Amino acid sequence: MARTIAIVNQKGGVGKTTTAVNLGAYLALLGKFVLLADVDPQANSTSGMGVDVAKLEKGIYNTLVEPVLFREIVLGTGIQGYKIAPATQDLAGARVELVNLEDREYKLANALLEVKNDYDYILIDCPPSLDLLTLNGLVAADELIIPVQAEYLALEGLGQLLNTVNLVKENLKPELNILGAIVTMYDKRNKISADVLSELKQHFPSRLFDTIIPRNVRLTEAPSFGQTILSYDAASEGGRAYESLAREIIEQENYIY
């Protein structure tokens, strides 16, 4: 059964989608079968994989609020062993439509049951908010990865996120674990980056990934070409970093937060 990992941070612009898309690519490169579930209405993971969102007829939205089988929405990515369950333009409406549904927090978890045995890893790209879609992502996950940009403002709201995670564990998913925080957009020339890294080590002792994702132009360029960094420039510093993260996750034992 798939190891399901949600990539979550309610603050935008911290490298959440970049991490989801590229981590999945390198897990697949290392021989794993991977599904990326795009639960963010902005659909950046979907478009970043080269999928034309405007032309999609079905996506995650349909599996959450309609009787559509999950396998019907899954698309290939051009990378062997790597598939995506895309977001469509309708997904923003799910925030409202889910409110009155029974077991609304479990819709994604229940939908994923259909494909749990098809993959080694299911990665969930959550929205940059703490809304009902993110809650579905947390409940569907076994583990969480929290990308944190190496800037002081990125630390704001981290406590709120951890409180939300604890509430989910207490009320909806007791077995949910924080796999770790991953530092993104790190600039080794910048003292602030080093200071933020030091502070994160206090927030996440033993739960901060050894891998650090650098600020890298090639990483920011790749989505505009509908490619992962693996396809766009695997030899770049960003590419090597995400390969390191994938290896670390495969080797890493689960932490209990």
C-alpha positions in Angstrom: 0.0 0.0 0.0 1.3 3.5 -0.9 3.1 5.7 1.5 1.0 8.9 1.3 2.8 12.2 2.0 1.1 15.6 2.0 3.3 18.6 1.1 1.8 21.4 3.2 2.3 24.9 4.3 -0.5 27.5 4.5 2.0 30.2 3.4 2.4 30.6 -0.3 5.6 31.0 -2.2 7.7 28.6 0.0 8.4 26.0 -2.7 5.5 23.7 -1.8 4.5 22.8 -5.4 8.1 22.8 -6.6 8.9 20.2 -3.9 5.8 18.1 -4.7 6.4 18.0 -8.5 10.2 17.4 -8.3 10.2 15.0 -5.4 7.8 12.8 -7.3 10.0 12.9 -10.4 13.1 11.7 -8.5 11.2 9.1 -6.5 10.1 7.7 -9.9 13.7 7.9 -11.2 14.8 5.8 -8.2 12.4 3.1 -9.3 9.2 4.0 -7.3 5.7 4.1 -8.7 4.4 7.6 -7.8 1.1 9.5 -8.0 1.0 13.2 -7.5 -2.5 14.4 -6.4 -3.0 18.1 -7.1 -5.5 19.4 -4.5 -4.6 23.1 -5.0 -7.2 25.0 -7.1 -4.3 27.1 -8.5 -3.4 23.9 -10.3 0.3 24.8 -10.4 1.4 21.2 -10.1 -0.8 20.2 -13.0 0.3 23.0 -15.3 3.9 22.5 -14.2 3.8 19.0 -15.5 2.8 20.2 -18.9 -1.0 19.6 -18.6 -3.3 22.2 -20.1 -5.7 22.8 -17.3 -8.2 24.6 -19.5 -8.7 21.5 -21.6 -9.2 19.0 -18.8 -12.7 17.5 -18.4 -12.1 15.7 -15.2 -9.9 16.0 -12.2 -9.6 15.8 -8.4 -12.8 17.9 -8.1 -14.9 15.2 -9.7 -13.6 12.4 -7.4 -14.4 14.6 -4.3 -18.0 15.7 -5.1 -19.2 13.4 -7.9 -19.3 9.6 -8.3 -16.2 9.5 -10.5 -13.6 6.8 -10.1 -10.1 8.0 -9.2 -8.5 5.9 -12.0 -10.6 7.8 -14.5 -8.8 11.1 -13.8 -5.1 9.9 -13.6 -2.8 11.0 -16.4 0.8 10.1 -17.4 3.6 12.6 -17.1 6.2 11.4 -19.6 8.3 10.1 -16.8 8.1 6.3 -16.3 6.3 5.4 -13.1 5.1 8.9 -12.4 1.4 9.9 -12.8 -0.7 12.8 -11.8 -4.3 13.3 -10.6 -4.8 16.8 -11.9 -6.6 19.8 -10.6 -9.2 21.5 -12.8 -10.7 24.9 -12.8 -13.7 23.5 -10.9 -11.7 22.6 -7.8 -12.1 26.1 -6.2 -15.8 25.3 -5.9 -15.2 22.2 -3.9 -14.4 24.4 -0.9 -18.0 25.4 -0.8 -19.6 22.2 -2.0 -17.8 19.9 0.5 -19.2 21.9 3.5 -22.6 20.2 3.5 -21.4 16.7 2.5 -21.2 13.8 5.0 -17.7 12.9 6.1 -16.4 15.9 4.2 -12.9 15.7 5.8 -12.5 12.1 4.5 -13.5 12.6 0.8 -9.9 12.5 -0.5 -8.8 9.7 1.7 -11.8 7.6 0.6 -11.2 8.4 -3.1 -7.5 7.4 -2.8 -8.4 4.0 -1.4 -9.1 2.9 -5.0 -5.5 3.4 -6.1 -3.5 2.9 -2.8 -2.2 -0.4 -4.0 -1.1 0.9 -7.4 1.7 3.1 -6.1 4.7 3.1 -3.8 4.2 6.8 -3.0 1.2 9.2 -3.3 2.2 12.8 -2.9 -0.5 15.4 -2.2 0.1 19.0 -3.1 -2.1 21.0 -0.7 -3.4 24.6 -1.2 -1.5 27.4 0.5 -4.3 27.8 3.1 -5.8 25.9 6.0 -9.2 25.2 4.4 -11.3 22.2 3.8 -9.2 21.0 0.8 -6.0 21.1 2.9 -7.8 19.3 5.7 -8.7 16.6 3.2 -5.0 16.4 2.3 -4.0 16.1 5.9 -6.5 13.4 6.7 -5.6 11.4 3.5 -1.9 11.5 4.4 0.2 9.2 6.5 3.0 11.8 6.8 3.6 15.4 6.1 6.5 17.4 4.6 6.6 21.1 5.4 8.6 23.2 3.0 9.9 26.4 4.7 11.5 29.2 2.8 14.8 30.4 4.2 13.5 33.8 5.2 12.1 35.1 8.5 8.6 35.8 7.1 8.3 32.2 6.1 8.4 31.3 9.8 5.2 33.2 10.4 2.2 30.9 10.7 4.4 27.8 11.3 2.9 27.5 14.9 -0.6 27.8 13.5 0.1 25.0 11.0 1.5 22.8 13.8 -1.6 23.5 15.9 -3.8 22.5 13.0 -1.8 19.3 12.5 -2.2 18.5 16.2 -6.0 19.1 16.0 -6.2 16.7 13.0 -4.3 14.1 15.0 -6.5 14.5 18.0 -9.8 14.4 16.2 -9.5 12.9 12.7 -6.2 11.1 12.0 -4.3 10.0 15.2 -1.6 8.1 13.2 -0.6 11.3 11.1 3.2 12.0 11.4 5.4 14.9 10.5 8.1 13.4 8.3 10.1 16.6 8.4 10.5 20.2 7.4 12.5 20.9 4.2 14.4 24.2 3.9 13.8 25.7 0.4 15.2 28.7 -1.5 18.4 28.7 0.6 21.0 31.2 -0.3 24.3 30.3 1.3 25.6 33.8 0.7 22.8 35.3 2.8 23.2 35.4 6.6 19.4 35.4 7.0 19.2 32.0 5.4 21.7 30.6 8.0 19.8 32.2 10.8 16.5 30.8 9.7 18.0 27.3 9.3 19.3 27.6 12.9 15.8 28.6 14.2 14.2 25.7 12.3 16.5 23.3 14.0 14.9 24.5 17.3 11.4 24.0 15.9 12.1 20.6 14.3 14.9 18.9 16.3 15.6 15.6 14.6 12.9 16.4 12.0 14.7 18.7 9.7 15.8 17.0 6.4 19.5 17.0 5.9 18.9 18.0 2.3 18.6 21.7 1.7 16.9 23.1 -1.5 18.9 26.0 -2.8 17.6 29.1 -4.5 18.2 28.1 -8.1 17.2 29.8 -11.4 16.7 26.5 -13.2 14.1 25.3 -10.6 12.1 28.5 -11.3 12.4 28.1 -15.1 11.3 24.5 -15.4 7.5 24.9 -14.7 7.2 27.5 -17.4 8.2 24.8 -19.9 5.8 22.2 -18.3 8.8 20.2 -17.0 10.2 18.9 -13.8 13.8 19.8 -13.0 14.7 16.2 -13.7 13.6 16.7 -17.4 14.7 20.3 -17.6 18.1 20.3 -16.0 18.9 17.3 -13.8 22.5 18.4 -13.5 21.6 21.7 -11.9 22.1 22.4 -8.2 18.3 22.2 -7.8 18.1 18.9 -9.6 20.8 17.4 -7.4 19.1 18.6 -4.3 15.7 17.0 -5.1 17.4 13.7 -6.0 19.1 13.9 -2.5 15.7 14.6 -0.9 14.1 11.6 -2.7 17.0 9.3 -1.5 16.7 10.6 2.0 12.9 10.0 2.1 13.3 6.4 0.8 16.0 5.7 3.4 14.4 7.6 6.3 12.4 5.9 9.0 9.2 7.5 10.0 9.3 10.0 12.8 6.6 10.3 15.4 5.9 13.9 16.1 
